[in-house]
Amino acid sequence: MTDPGQEESVSSDFVRSYVITGGRSLPSSDDLALHTLVTLAPERTPPLGAGPEVTAIWELCAGGYLSVAEVAGHLGLPVGVARLLLTDLSEQGHLLHRAEPPRAQNVDRATLEKVLHGLQSLIS
C-alpha cells in the first residue's frame, strides 16, 4: 500500500498488457473458456500489420489444436489478453475453435483391477 499523496508504481507487465489489448476490455470467459481448443482456419494468411503476439499465436496454432490456456502459457501472456487476441482472430475468420473436451468418466474399481491383472500377466 502507498501513503496518501504517493503514487503507486505501475508494473511493466500491466503496461504491456494494456498496449497489446489497445486498452480494450477483456472478453467474458464464456466466449473462449480456458479449455476451448483453437487452431488456424484452412487457407488463411496472417492479417496485415499483425503484431508480434498475433504472429506468435499464428505460429503456435499452425501445428494443430491448442487450448486457450496453452496459447497463453506459451506466449507468457495473461489468459485474458490471450483470450482477447484469440477472439479477434476468431471473429476475423482466422481461427477455428471447438468446445472443450468432455470430462473423463469415473471407472469402477472392478474394471481397473481387471486391467491391472491383465497388465501384470503380460509382464510376468
Residue pairs with C-beta under 8 A, 6 or more apart in sequence:
2 8
13 78
17 77
17 78
17 80
17 81
20 51
20 53
20 77
20 81
20 85
21 81
21 84
21 85
24 84
26 80
26 81
26 83
26 84
27 80
27 83
27 84
27 87
29 83
31 83
31 87
32 38
32 68
32 83
32 86
32 87
32 90
32 97
33 68
33 100
34 67
34 68
34 69
34 79
34 100
35 67
35 68
35 69
35 100
35 101
36 67
36 68
36 97
36 98
36 99
36 100
37 65
37 66
37 67
37 97
37 98
37 99
37 100
37 101
38 61
38 65
38 66
38 67
38 68
38 71
38 86
38 90
38 95
38 96
38 97
39 61
39 64
39 65
39 66
39 95
39 96
39 97
40 58
40 61
40 62
40 94
40 95
40 96
41 93
41 94
41 95
41 96
44 93
44 94
46 54
46 55
46 58
46 94
47 54
47 89
47 92
47 94
50 58
53 75
53 77
53 81
53 85
54 85
54 88
54 89
56 74
56 75
57 71
57 75
57 82
57 85
57 86
57 89
58 94
60 66
60 71
60 74
60 75
61 71
61 95
65 98
66 74
67 100
68 79
68 82
68 83
68 86
69 79
71 82
71 86
72 78
72 79
72 81
72 82
72 83
75 82
77 85
86 95
86 97
89 95
90 96
90 97
